[in-house]
Amino acid sequence: MDFNKYNFSRNVILGYNLSNKHPFKKRAGNATGYYELKFDETLENDLKVLSDLYINDVSFKILGSKTNLYITDNGYDGLFVDMRPQNSRIVFDDNTQSFIVSANTSVYEFVNFTMKKGYDFAEFAGIPGLIGAGVVGNAGYTPSGKEFSDFVKEITVFDFEKCETVKLVTDKNFFSLRTSFIKNCNKIKTRYFVKEVVLKSDFVGEDAVREKFDAQMERRKPGLYYGFKEGSAGSVWSNAHLKPILKKSFRKLLIENPSINANFNGATFSPNGGMQFITGPNTTDKDVAKLFVHTLNKVKELYGVDLHKEVMILDSDGEIDLETFIKRNS
C-alpha cells in the first residue's frame, strides 16, 4: 500500500526496516509504511488522516519509545507510527494542584519536573517510556504497589472512530492490573490516541521526593544499565501476575531454579541486572518461541502456575497473543 496517497503532513517512508525500532539485538522485519507523529501544528491534521485509515480498516500502530515491544522477523503489514518526544509539555495548575502533561513527555522528564516542585511522583523513577504509554499500560508496580492509575485524574484522547477529541472518564473499571480500557480497545484496531493526561500527587517538598527518587534509582540501576547494554526494554512475563500468587518475581524464580532458563541461539534470560529477556544478532523468532515454550513448561512444572505475557508481540498482521506466536514458529 502507498500511504502517501493520504494527506499526511509529511512523507511516509515505505518499506521501512524496523530493526532500529526494536529494543532487542535481533533483526526485525519491515513495516509497509513508517511515519513520525509530531506534537506540533501538524498533529490535528495527522490524527484526522489516521481516523480515515481507521474507518477504512487500514492497519496502523502508534508506539512511543518502544518499551515492552517485540517485533517479529515478518515485520508489520501496516503503518508503524512513531510518537516523537519533541515539544512535550508539562503545565502546573495552581488551582487544582495538578499537572497537565502531553502524552509524549518522558516519564523521566516528568518525575524530574515534579520533584523540583516538591510533588511526589518518585514512585515512577526509572520507569522507561512516555507518559501516554505509561497510562495506557497502567505502568508501575513500584515498591509501595502504586500504579499510574493512582495518580490519573483525567485523560484526553483522540477517538479515531468518531474523529474527535474527547475526555474519558476513569471510573473504577477503567484500569486493572497492568492494563486499561484504552489498551484493551487498541489491541485489534487502534481506536484511541492519548493526547494529554492530568496527574495529581501529594506535596511533600523537594528534599523528601529526592530521597525517594534516589532510593528508587539505586534499586533500578543494575536493571536499567544491563537492559540498555544488552538490548532489553522491559519484561516478557508479568511480575504483577506472579507476585500475588507466589510472592516472587520472575527474576526470583530464575535465581531459585536456573533450569527455567535456556539458550536457543541467543534467546535467553540475562544473568545480569533484572535478568530480563535478551537475544543475539542471529536469533530468529523460532529460537524465541523455543525459549518461551521451555520457560512456560518449566515454571508450570516447578511452581504450578501459568506465566502471563506482558510484552507486546507485533507480527505482520498486528498485535498477536503468545499462543499465536508460538504456533506460527513451531
BADREN-219812 format. One record per residue: residue in three letters; x, y, z of N, C-alpha, C in turn. Coordinates in steps of 0.2 Angstrom, whole numbers, plus 2048, in hexadecimal, padded with zeros to 3 digits. Last residue first. Example, Ala and Ser with C-alpha at 12.3 -4.5 7.8 and 13.67 -1.06 7.14 Angstrom:
(atom SER (840 7F5 823) (844 7FB 824) (840 800 827))
(atom ALA (842 7E4 827) (83E 7EA 827) (842 7F0 827))
END
This chain:
(atom SER (820 78E 84E) (822 787 850) (825 783 84A))
(atom ASN (81C 79A 84B) (823 799 84B) (825 793 84D))
(atom ARG (80E 79B 84C) (811 79D 846) (818 79C 845))
(atom LYS (80D 798 85A) (80A 793 855) (80D 795 84E))
(atom ILE (813 7A3 860) (816 79C 861) (813 798 85B))
(atom PHE (809 7AD 85C) (811 7AD 85B) (814 7A7 85B))
(atom THR (7FE 7A8 862) (7FE 7A9 85B) (805 7A9 859))
(atom GLU (801 7A9 870) (7FF 7A2 86D) (800 7A2 865))
(atom LEU (802 7B6 872) (808 7B2 872) (807 7AB 86F))
(atom ASP (7FA 7C1 865) (7FB 7BE 86C) (800 7B9 86C))
(atom ILE (7FE 7CF 85B) (7FC 7C8 85C) (7FD 7C6 863))
(atom GLU (7FC 7DE 852) (7FD 7DB 859) (7FA 7D4 859))
(atom GLY (7FE 7DB 840) (7FD 7DF 846) (7FF 7DB 84C))
(atom ASP (802 7D2 836) (7FB 7D4 836) (7F9 7D8 83C))
(atom SER (810 7D1 839) (80E 7D4 833) (807 7D6 833))
(atom ASP (811 7D5 84B) (812 7D0 845) (80F 7D4 83E))
(atom LEU (816 7D9 85A) (814 7DC 854) (816 7D8 84E))
(atom ILE (812 7D6 86A) (816 7D3 864) (812 7D6 85E))
(atom MET (816 7DE 879) (812 7DF 873) (816 7DB 86D))
(atom VAL (819 7D6 889) (81B 7D9 883) (816 7D9 87D))
(atom GLU (812 7CE 892) (811 7D5 893) (814 7D9 88C))
(atom LYS (80A 7BE 894) (80E 7C2 890) (80D 7CA 892))
(atom HIS (80A 7B4 8A3) (806 7B9 89F) (80B 7BD 89B))
(atom LEU (80D 7A3 8A7) (80F 7AA 8A6) (80B 7AE 8A1))
(atom ASP (804 799 8B2) (805 79B 8AB) (808 7A2 8AB))
(atom VAL (80A 78E 8BF) (807 794 8BD) (808 796 8B5))
(atom GLY (812 785 8C5) (80B 783 8C4) (807 78A 8C2))
(atom TYR (820 785 8C7) (81C 789 8CB) (814 788 8CA))
(atom LEU (825 77B 8BE) (828 77C 8C4) (824 780 8C9))
(atom GLU (81D 77B 8B3) (81F 774 8B6) (821 776 8BD))
(atom LYS (81C 788 8AF) (816 784 8B1) (817 77E 8B5))
(atom VAL (829 78B 8AC) (826 78E 8B2) (81F 78B 8B4))
(atom LYS (82B 782 8A1) (82F 781 8A7) (82B 785 8AD))
(atom ASN (822 787 898) (821 780 89A) (825 77F 8A1))
(atom LEU (827 794 895) (820 793 898) (81F 78C 89B))
(atom THR (834 791 891) (833 795 897) (82C 794 89A))
(atom HIS (831 78A 885) (835 787 88A) (834 78B 891))
(atom VAL (82A 794 87E) (827 78E 87F) (82B 78A 885))
(atom PHE (834 79E 87D) (82E 7A0 880) (82A 799 882))
(atom LEU (83E 798 875) (840 79A 87C) (839 79B 880))
(atom LYS (837 796 869) (83A 790 86D) (83B 792 874))
(atom ALA (835 7A3 865) (82F 79F 867) (831 799 86B))
(atom VAL (842 7A7 862) (83E 7AA 868) (839 7A6 86A))
(atom ASP (845 79F 857) (849 79E 85D) (845 7A1 863))
(atom LYS (83B 7A4 84E) (83B 79D 850) (83F 79C 857))
(atom ASP (840 7B1 84C) (83A 7B0 850) (839 7A9 852))
(atom THR (852 7B0 84F) (84C 7B1 84B) (846 7B0 84F))
(atom THR (861 7B8 852) (85C 7B5 854) (856 7B6 850))
(atom ASN (86D 7BF 84E) (86A 7BA 849) (864 7B6 84C))
(atom PRO (86F 7C8 858) (86E 7CA 851) (86C 7C5 84D))
(atom GLY (865 7C2 867) (86C 7C3 863) (86A 7C5 85C))
(atom THR (85C 7C8 875) (85D 7C4 86F) (864 7C6 86C))
(atom ILE (854 7C7 885) (858 7CA 880) (859 7C5 87A))
(atom PHE (84A 7CA 893) (84B 7C7 88D) (84F 7CA 888))
(atom GLN (853 7CE 8A2) (84D 7CF 89E) (84F 7CB 897))
(atom MET (859 7D0 8AF) (858 7C9 8AC) (853 7C9 8A7))
(atom GLY (85B 7DC 8B4) (854 7D9 8B5) (853 7D3 8B2))
(atom GLY (86C 7D9 8B4) (867 7DE 8B6) (860 7DA 8B8))
(atom ASN (870 7C9 8AC) (872 7D0 8AE) (86B 7D4 8B0))
(atom PRO (86E 7BE 8A4) (870 7BD 8AB) (871 7C3 8AF))
(atom SER (85F 7BF 899) (866 7C2 89C) (867 7C0 8A3))
(atom PHE (858 7B2 891) (857 7B7 897) (85D 7B9 899))
(atom THR (858 7B0 87F) (859 7AE 886) (857 7B4 88B))
(atom ALA (85D 7AD 870) (857 7AF 873) (858 7AC 87A))
(atom GLY (869 7A8 86A) (869 7AF 86D) (863 7B1 870))
(atom ASN (865 79B 867) (868 79F 862) (867 7A7 864))
(atom PHE (85D 799 875) (85C 797 86E) (85E 79C 869))
(atom ASN (860 795 885) (863 799 87F) (862 796 879))
(atom ALA (856 796 894) (859 792 88E) (85C 797 889))
(atom ASN (84F 796 8A4) (852 799 89F) (855 794 89A))
(atom ILE (84B 78D 8AD) (845 790 8AA) (848 794 8A4))
(atom SER (856 789 8B4) (853 784 8AE) (84E 788 8AA))
(atom PRO (858 791 8BF) (85B 793 8B8) (859 78E 8B2))
(atom ASN (84E 795 8CA) (84E 78F 8C6) (851 791 8BF))
(atom GLU (851 7A1 8D1) (84F 79B 8D5) (850 794 8D1))
(atom ILE (852 7AA 8C7) (858 7A9 8CC) (857 7A2 8CF))
(atom LEU (846 7A9 8C0) (84C 7A7 8BD) (852 7A6 8C1))
(atom LEU (83E 7AE 8CA) (83D 7A7 8C8) (843 7A5 8C4))
(atom LYS (842 7BB 8CB) (843 7B7 8D1) (842 7AF 8CF))
(atom ARG (83D 7C0 8BF) (845 7C0 8C0) (846 7BB 8C6))
(atom PHE (830 7BF 8C1) (833 7BB 8BC) (83A 7BA 8BD))
(atom SER (82D 7C2 8D3) (82D 7C4 8CC) (830 7BE 8C7))
(atom LYS (821 7BB 8DF) (828 7BB 8DC) (828 7BE 8D5))
(atom LYS (815 7B7 8E4) (819 7BC 8E8) (820 7BD 8E5))
(atom LEU (80D 7AF 8DC) (813 7AC 8DF) (817 7B1 8E4))
(atom ILE (802 7B8 8DA) (801 7B1 8DB) (807 7AE 8DE))
(atom PRO (806 7C5 8D9) (801 7C4 8DD) (800 7BC 8DF))
(atom LYS (811 7C4 8D0) (812 7C5 8D7) (80C 7C4 8DB))
(atom LEU (80D 7C1 8C2) (810 7BC 8C7) (810 7BD 8CE))
(atom HIS (807 7CC 8BD) (803 7C6 8BE) (806 7C1 8C3))
(atom ALA (811 7D5 8BE) (80B 7D7 8C1) (806 7D1 8C2))
(atom ASN (81A 7D0 8B5) (81C 7CF 8BC) (815 7D0 8C0))
(atom SER (818 7C8 8A6) (815 7CD 8AB) (816 7CB 8B2))
(atom TRP (825 7C7 89B) (820 7C4 89F) (81E 7C9 8A4))
(atom VAL (82E 7D0 894) (829 7CB 890) (824 7C9 894))
(atom SER (831 7E1 899) (830 7DA 89B) (82C 7D6 895))
(atom GLY (83D 7EC 891) (837 7EA 895) (836 7E3 896))
(atom ALA (847 7EB 887) (843 7F1 888) (83D 7F0 88C))
(atom SER (858 7E7 883) (851 7E5 886) (84E 7EB 888))
(atom GLY (865 7E8 87F) (860 7E8 87A) (859 7E6 87D))
(atom GLU (870 7E9 887) (86F 7E2 884) (869 7E3 87F))
(atom LYS (870 7F6 88C) (876 7F3 889) (875 7ED 884))
(atom PHE (863 7F8 891) (866 7FC 88B) (86B 7F9 888))
(atom GLY (863 7EE 89B) (85E 7EE 896) (860 7F2 890))
(atom TYR (86E 7F2 8A3) (86F 7EC 89E) (869 7EB 899))
(atom TYR (869 7FE 8A8) (86F 7FE 8A5) (870 7F8 8A0))
(atom LEU (85C 7FA 8AE) (85C 7FF 8A8) (863 7FF 8A5))
(atom GLY (861 7F1 8B8) (85C 7EF 8B2) (85C 7F3 8AC))
(atom PRO (869 7F9 8C0) (86C 7F3 8BC) (867 7F1 8B6))
(atom LYS (85F 803 8C4) (865 805 8C0) (868 7FF 8BD))
(atom ARG (854 802 8CC) (853 800 8C5) (85A 800 8C1))
(atom ARG (859 806 8D9) (856 800 8D8) (856 7FD 8D1))
(atom GLU (85D 813 8D6) (862 80F 8D8) (85F 807 8D7))
(atom MET (850 819 8D3) (855 818 8CD) (85B 813 8CF))
(atom GLN (84A 818 8E0) (847 815 8DA) (84D 813 8D4))
(atom ALA (853 821 8E7) (852 81A 8E9) (84F 815 8E3))
(atom ASP (851 82D 8E0) (857 82A 8E0) (857 822 8E2))
(atom PHE (843 82F 8E3) (845 82E 8DC) (84C 82B 8DC))
(atom LYS (843 831 8F0) (83F 82B 8ED) (842 829 8E6))
(atom GLU (84A 83D 8F0) (84C 837 8F4) (849 830 8F2))
(atom ARG (842 845 8E9) (849 843 8E6) (84B 83D 8EA))
(atom VAL (837 847 8F1) (836 843 8EB) (83D 841 8E8))
(atom ALA (83D 84E 8FB) (83A 848 8FD) (839 844 8F6))
(atom ASP (841 85A 8F5) (846 855 8F8) (843 84E 8F9))
(atom GLU (835 860 8F0) (83A 85D 8EB) (83F 858 8EF))
(atom GLY (826 85B 8F7) (82C 85F 8F7) (831 85C 8F3))
(atom VAL (81A 856 8F6) (81D 854 8FC) (824 857 8FC))
(atom PHE (80A 855 8EF) (810 859 8F0) (813 857 8F7))
(atom ASP (803 847 8E7) (804 84B 8ED) (80A 84F 8EC))
(atom SER (7FD 848 8D6) (800 844 8DB) (801 849 8E1))
(atom LYS (7F6 846 8C5) (7F6 849 8CC) (7F9 845 8D1))
(atom LEU (7F4 849 8B4) (7F7 845 8B9) (7F7 849 8C0))
(atom VAL (7EC 848 8A5) (7EC 84C 8AB) (7EE 847 8B1))
(atom VAL (7F2 847 894) (7F0 843 89B) (7F1 848 8A0))
(atom GLU (7F0 846 883) (7F1 84A 889) (7EF 846 88F))
(atom LYS (7EE 83C 879) (7F1 843 877) (7F3 846 87D))
(atom VAL (7ED 82C 874) (7ED 830 879) (7F1 837 877))
(atom PHE (7E2 825 868) (7E8 828 869) (7E9 82D 86F))
(atom TYR (7D8 817 865) (7D9 81D 869) (7E0 81F 869))
(atom ARG (7D8 80C 85C) (7D2 811 85C) (7D4 818 85F))
(atom THR (7E0 802 853) (7E2 807 857) (7DC 80D 857))
(atom LYS (7DA 7F1 854) (7DA 7F7 850) (7DC 7FD 855))
(atom ILE (7DE 7E8 85E) (7DC 7E6 857) (7DD 7EC 852))
(atom LYS (7E1 7F0 869) (7E5 7EA 867) (7E4 7E8 860))
(atom ASN (7DB 7FB 86E) (7E0 7FC 869) (7E3 7F6 866))
(atom CYS (7D3 7F7 879) (7D0 7F9 873) (7D4 7FA 86D))
(atom ASN (7DD 7F5 882) (7D9 7EF 880) (7D5 7F1 87A))
(atom LYS (7E2 802 884) (7E6 7FC 882) (7E2 7F6 87F))
(atom ILE (7D7 808 88A) (7DA 80A 883) (7DE 805 880))
(atom PHE (7D4 802 896) (7CF 802 891) (7D2 803 88A))
(atom SER (7E4 7FA 89A) (7DF 7FF 89B) (7DA 7FE 895))
(atom THR (7F1 7F2 8A4) (7ED 7F3 89E) (7E8 7F8 8A0))
(atom ARG (7F7 7EE 8B0) (7FB 7EE 8AB) (7F7 7EF 8A4))
(atom LEU (7E7 7EA 8B7) (7EE 7E8 8B8) (7F2 7E8 8B1))
(atom SER (7DD 7F7 8B1) (7DE 7F1 8B5) (7E5 7EF 8B4))
(atom PHE (7D2 805 8AE) (7D9 802 8AF) (7D8 7FB 8B2))
(atom PHE (7C4 807 8AE) (7C8 809 8A8) (7CF 806 8A8))
(atom ASN (7BC 804 8B8) (7BD 7FF 8B4) (7C1 801 8AE))
(atom LYS (7BA 810 8BF) (7BE 80A 8C3) (7BF 804 8BE))
(atom ASP (7BD 81C 8B2) (7BA 81A 8B8) (7BD 813 8BB))
(atom THR (7C2 828 8AA) (7C6 823 8AD) (7C2 820 8B3))
(atom VAL (7BB 82E 89B) (7BA 82D 8A2) (7BE 827 8A5))
(atom LEU (7C4 837 88F) (7C1 830 891) (7C1 831 899))
(atom LYS (7C0 843 883) (7C3 842 88A) (7C0 83B 88C))
(atom VAL (7C5 845 872) (7C0 844 877) (7C4 843 87E))
(atom THR (7C5 84A 861) (7C9 84A 868) (7C4 849 86D))
(atom GLU (7C0 840 853) (7C0 846 858) (7C4 844 85E))
(atom CYS (7BC 835 84B) (7C0 83A 849) (7C0 840 84D))
(atom LYS (7B6 829 850) (7B2 82F 850) (7B6 835 84C))
(atom GLU (7C1 821 84F) (7BB 81F 84C) (7B6 824 84B))
(atom PHE (7CC 827 855) (7CC 826 84E) (7C6 824 84B))
(atom ASP (7CC 833 861) (7C8 82D 860) (7C8 82C 858))
(atom PHE (7D9 838 86B) (7D6 839 864) (7D3 832 863))
(atom VAL (7D7 83D 87C) (7D9 838 877) (7D6 83B 870))
(atom THR (7DB 841 88D) (7D9 843 886) (7DC 83F 881))
(atom ILE (7D8 83C 89D) (7DB 83A 897) (7D8 83D 891))
(atom GLU (7DA 83F 8AE) (7D7 841 8A8) (7DB 83F 8A2))
(atom LYS (7E1 83A 8B9) (7DB 83E 8BA) (7D7 83F 8B4))
(atom VAL (7ED 82F 8BE) (7E9 831 8B9) (7E3 834 8BB))
(atom PHE (7F3 828 8C9) (7F4 82F 8C8) (7F0 832 8C3))
(atom ASP (7F0 81B 8C9) (7EF 81E 8CF) (7F0 826 8CF))
(atom SER (7F3 817 8BC) (7EC 818 8BD) (7EB 81B 8C4))
(atom PHE (801 813 8BD) (7FF 81A 8BA) (7F8 81C 8BC))
(atom GLU (802 80C 8CD) (802 80C 8C6) (800 812 8C3))
(atom LYS (80A 805 8DC) (806 80A 8D8) (807 80A 8D1))
(atom GLY (812 7FD 8E4) (80C 7FA 8E0) (808 7FF 8DC))
(atom SER (81D 802 8EA) (817 803 8EE) (811 7FF 8EA))
(atom PRO (826 7FF 8DF) (827 7FC 8E6) (821 7FC 8EA))
(atom THR (81B 7FE 8D1) (821 801 8D4) (821 7FD 8DB))
(atom TYR (813 7FB 8C5) (815 7F6 8CA) (81C 7F8 8CD))
(atom GLY (813 803 8B6) (815 804 8BD) (817 7FE 8C1))
(atom ALA (807 807 8AA) (80D 805 8AC) (80E 806 8B4))
(atom ASN (7FB 806 8A2) (7FB 807 8A9) (801 804 8AC))
(atom GLY (7FC 807 894) (7FE 801 897) (7FD 801 89F))
(atom VAL (7F8 815 893) (7F4 80F 890) (7F6 809 893))
(atom VAL (801 81B 89B) (7FA 81B 89D) (7F7 816 89A))
(atom GLY (80D 819 894) (80D 817 89B) (805 816 89D))
(atom ALA (80A 81F 888) (80B 818 888) (80A 815 88F))
(atom GLY (80A 82C 88C) (804 829 889) (804 822 88A))
(atom ILE (818 82E 891) (812 82E 896) (80C 82B 893))
(atom LEU (824 822 88B) (820 828 88B) (81A 828 88F))
(atom GLY (832 819 891) (82C 81A 88D) (829 821 88E))
(atom PRO (836 811 8A1) (838 813 89A) (831 815 897))
(atom ILE (838 815 8B2) (833 812 8AD) (835 815 8A6))
(atom GLY (840 81D 8BA) (843 817 8B6) (83E 813 8B2))
(atom ALA (833 822 8C5) (83A 823 8C3) (83D 81C 8C0))
(atom PHE (827 821 8C9) (828 81F 8C2) (82F 820 8C0))
(atom GLU (826 825 8D6) (825 81E 8D5) (827 81C 8CE))
(atom ALA (827 833 8D6) (82D 82F 8D6) (82C 828 8D5))
(atom PHE (81E 83D 8D6) (81D 838 8D1) (823 833 8D1))
(atom ASP (81A 848 8E0) (81C 842 8E1) (81A 83D 8DB))
(atom TYR (820 859 8DE) (81A 854 8DE) (81D 84D 8DD))
(atom GLY (82A 863 8DE) (828 860 8E4) (822 85B 8E4))
(atom LYS (82F 868 8D2) (829 86B 8D5) (827 868 8DC))
(atom LYS (838 85F 8CF) (83A 865 8D1) (835 86A 8D4))
(atom MET (830 854 8CC) (834 853 8D2) (836 85A 8D4))
(atom THR (82A 857 8C0) (826 857 8C6) (82A 857 8CC))
(atom PHE (836 855 8B8) (832 85C 8B8) (82E 85C 8BE))
(atom ASN (839 848 8BA) (83E 84D 8BB) (83A 854 8BC))
(atom VAL (82D 842 8B5) (82F 841 8BC) (834 846 8BE))
(atom PHE (82E 846 8A7) (828 848 8AB) (82A 847 8B3))
(atom GLU (839 840 8A2) (839 847 8A2) (833 84A 8A7))
(atom TYR (836 832 8A4) (83C 835 8A7) (83B 83D 8A8))
(atom VAL (82B 831 89B) (82A 830 8A2) (830 833 8A6))
(atom SER (82A 83D 88E) (82D 837 891) (82C 837 899))
(atom THR (81C 842 886) (821 844 88B) (824 83D 88E))
(atom ASN (811 840 87D) (818 83E 87B) (81D 840 87F))
(atom ALA (806 844 883) (807 83D 883) (80E 83B 881))
(atom SER (807 853 88E) (806 850 887) (809 848 887))
(atom VAL (7FF 856 89D) (805 853 89A) (804 850 893))
(atom ILE (7FC 85F 8AA) (7F9 85E 8A4) (7FF 85C 89F))
(atom PHE (7FB 85C 8BB) (800 85D 8B6) (7FC 85B 8AF))
(atom SER (7F4 865 8C9) (7F5 85F 8C5) (7F9 861 8BF))
(atom GLN (7ED 86E 8D2) (7F3 86B 8D4) (7F5 865 8D0))
(atom THR (7E3 876 8CD) (7E1 86F 8CF) (7E7 86B 8D1))
(atom ASN (7E9 882 8CC) (7E2 882 8CF) (7E1 87A 8D1))
(atom ASP (7F5 881 8C5) (7F5 883 8CC) (7EE 882 8CF))
(atom ASP (7FA 875 8BB) (7F4 878 8BC) (7F4 87A 8C3))
(atom PHE (808 874 8B1) (806 873 8B7) (800 878 8B8))
(atom VAL (80C 86B 8A2) (809 871 8A5) (807 870 8AC))
(atom ILE (817 865 896) (814 864 89D) (812 86B 8A0))
(atom ARG (819 85E 886) (817 864 88A) (815 861 891))
(atom SER (824 85B 878) (820 859 87E) (81F 85F 882))
(atom ASN (82C 85E 86D) (826 862 86E) (821 85F 874))
(atom GLN (830 84D 869) (831 854 869) (82B 858 86A))
(atom PRO (82E 83F 869) (82D 842 86F) (82E 84A 86F))
(atom ARG (822 838 85D) (829 83B 85E) (828 83F 865))
(atom MET (81D 828 859) (81B 82E 85D) (821 832 85F))
(atom ASP (81B 820 84A) (820 822 84F) (81E 828 853))
(atom VAL (812 814 843) (812 81B 844) (816 81C 84B))
(atom PHE (811 809 836) (815 80A 83C) (816 811 83E))
(atom LEU (805 803 82C) (808 809 82E) (80B 809 835))
(atom GLY (807 7F2 827) (803 7F8 829) (808 7FE 829))
(atom ASP (80D 7E5 82A) (80A 7E7 824) (805 7EC 825))
(atom TYR (81D 7E4 831) (816 7E6 832) (813 7E8 82C))
(atom GLY (828 7D6 833) (827 7DD 833) (81F 7DE 834))
(atom ASN (82D 7C9 835) (828 7CA 82F) (827 7D2 82E))
(atom ASP (833 7C8 840) (837 7C8 83A) (833 7CA 834))
(atom THR (82A 7D3 84C) (82C 7CC 849) (831 7CD 843))
(atom ILE (82E 7DC 85A) (82C 7DD 853) (82F 7D6 84F))
(atom TYR (828 7E0 86A) (82C 7DB 866) (82A 7DB 85F))
(atom LEU (829 7EB 877) (827 7EA 870) (82B 7E5 86D))
(atom ASN (82C 7F3 882) (828 7ED 882) (825 7EB 87C))
(atom THR (82E 802 87A) (82F 7FE 880) (82A 7F8 880))
(atom LYS (82D 80C 870) (82E 805 86E) (830 801 874))
(atom SER (829 819 873) (830 818 873) (832 810 872))
(atom GLY (81B 817 86A) (81F 81D 86D) (826 81B 86D))
(atom LEU (810 814 85C) (815 811 862) (819 817 864))
(atom ILE (802 80F 854) (806 815 857) (80A 813 85D))
(atom LYS (7FE 806 845) (800 805 84D) (804 80C 84E))
(atom PHE (7F2 801 839) (7F8 806 83C) (7F8 805 843))
(atom SER (7E9 7FB 82B) (7ED 7FA 831) (7F2 7FF 833))
(atom VAL (7DA 801 826) (7E1 801 824) (7E5 800 82A))
(atom ASP (7CC 803 826) (7CF 7FD 829) (7D6 7FC 826))
(atom ASN (7C7 80F 825) (7C7 80B 81F) (7CB 805 820))
(atom ILE (7C7 815 831) (7C1 814 82E) (7C1 80F 828))
(atom TYR (7D6 816 832) (7D2 812 837) (7CB 810 834))
(atom LEU (7D9 81F 828) (7DB 818 828) (7D7 814 82C))
(atom ASP (7D2 82A 82E) (7D0 828 827) (7D2 821 826))
(atom SER (7DA 82C 839) (7D3 82A 83A) (7D0 827 833))
(atom LEU (7E6 830 833) (7E5 829 836) (7DE 827 838))
(atom VAL (7E1 83D 830) (7E3 838 82A) (7E3 831 82D))
(atom LYS (7DF 842 83C) (7D9 841 838) (7DB 83D 832))
(atom LEU (7ED 842 841) (7E8 83E 844) (7E1 83D 840))
(atom ASP (7F2 84C 838) (7F4 845 837) (7EF 840 83B))
(atom ASN (7EB 858 83C) (7EA 855 835) (7EC 84E 835))
(atom GLU (7F0 859 849) (7E9 858 848) (7E8 855 841))
(atom LEU (7FF 85A 847) (7FC 854 84B) (7F4 853 849))
(atom THR (805 865 842) (803 860 83D) (7FF 85A 840))
(atom GLU (80A 86D 84C) (804 86F 848) (801 86A 843))
(atom ASP (80F 85F 856) (810 866 854) (809 868 850))
(atom PHE (814 852 85A) (810 856 85E) (811 85D 85C))
(atom LYS (815 846 84C) (818 84C 850) (813 850 854))
(atom LEU (818 837 846) (813 83B 849) (816 840 84D))
(atom GLU (820 830 839) (821 833 83F) (81C 838 841))
(atom TYR (81D 820 831) (81C 827 832) (81D 82A 839))
(atom TYR (81F 813 825) (821 816 82B) (820 81E 82B))
(atom GLY (818 804 81E) (819 80C 81E) (81B 80E 825))
(atom THR (81A 7F7 81F) (818 7FA 819) (819 801 818))
(atom ALA (829 7F3 828) (822 7F6 828) (820 7F8 821))
(atom ASN (833 7E4 828) (832 7EB 826) (82A 7ED 827))
(atom GLY (83A 7DB 836) (838 7DC 830) (836 7E3 82E))
(atom ALA (849 7DC 840) (842 7DC 840) (841 7DD 838))
(atom ARG (857 7D3 849) (854 7D7 843) (84D 7D7 843))
(atom LYS (85B 7D6 85B) (859 7D2 855) (857 7D6 84F))
(atom LYS (85C 7DD 866) (862 7DD 861) (860 7D9 85B))
(atom PHE (84D 7E7 86A) (852 7E1 86B) (857 7E1 866))
(atom PRO (844 7F1 867) (849 7F2 86D) (84E 7EC 86E))
(atom HIS (843 7F7 857) (842 7F1 85B) (847 7F2 861))
(atom LYS (846 801 84E) (840 802 852) (83F 7FD 857))
(atom ASN (84F 7FC 846) (851 801 84B) (84C 803 84F))
(atom SER (847 7F2 83E) (84D 7F0 843) (84F 7F5 848))
(atom LEU (83E 7F5 835) (83C 7F7 83C) (842 7F5 841))
(atom ASN (83F 7FD 825) (842 7F7 829) (841 7FA 831))
(atom TYR (832 802 81B) (837 804 820) (839 7FE 824))
(atom GLY (82A 803 80F) (82E 7FE 810) (834 7FF 815))
(atom LEU (829 815 80F) (826 80F 80D) (82C 809 80D))
(atom ILE (826 823 819) (82B 81F 816) (828 818 815))
(atom VAL (81B 830 814) (81C 82A 818) (821 826 814))
(atom ASN (81E 842 816) (81E 83B 812) (81F 835 816))
(atom ARG (812 84B 820) (819 84A 81D) (819 843 819))
(atom SER (805 84C 822) (809 852 822) (810 851 81F))
(atom PHE (7FA 841 818) (7FF 842 81E) (803 849 81D))
(atom ASN (7EF 83D 80F) (7F1 844 810) (7F5 845 817))
(atom TYR (7F3 82F 806) (7F0 832 80B) (7F3 839 80C))
(atom LYS (7FD 82A 7FE) (7F6 82C 7FA) (7F2 830 7FF))
(atom ASN (807 824 805) (807 82B 803) (801 82E 7FF))
(atom PHE (805 817 807) (802 81C 80C) (802 823 80A))
(atom ASP (802 80B 7FC) (806 812 7FC) (802 817 801))
(atom MET (804 7FA 800) (800 800 800) (804 806 800))
END
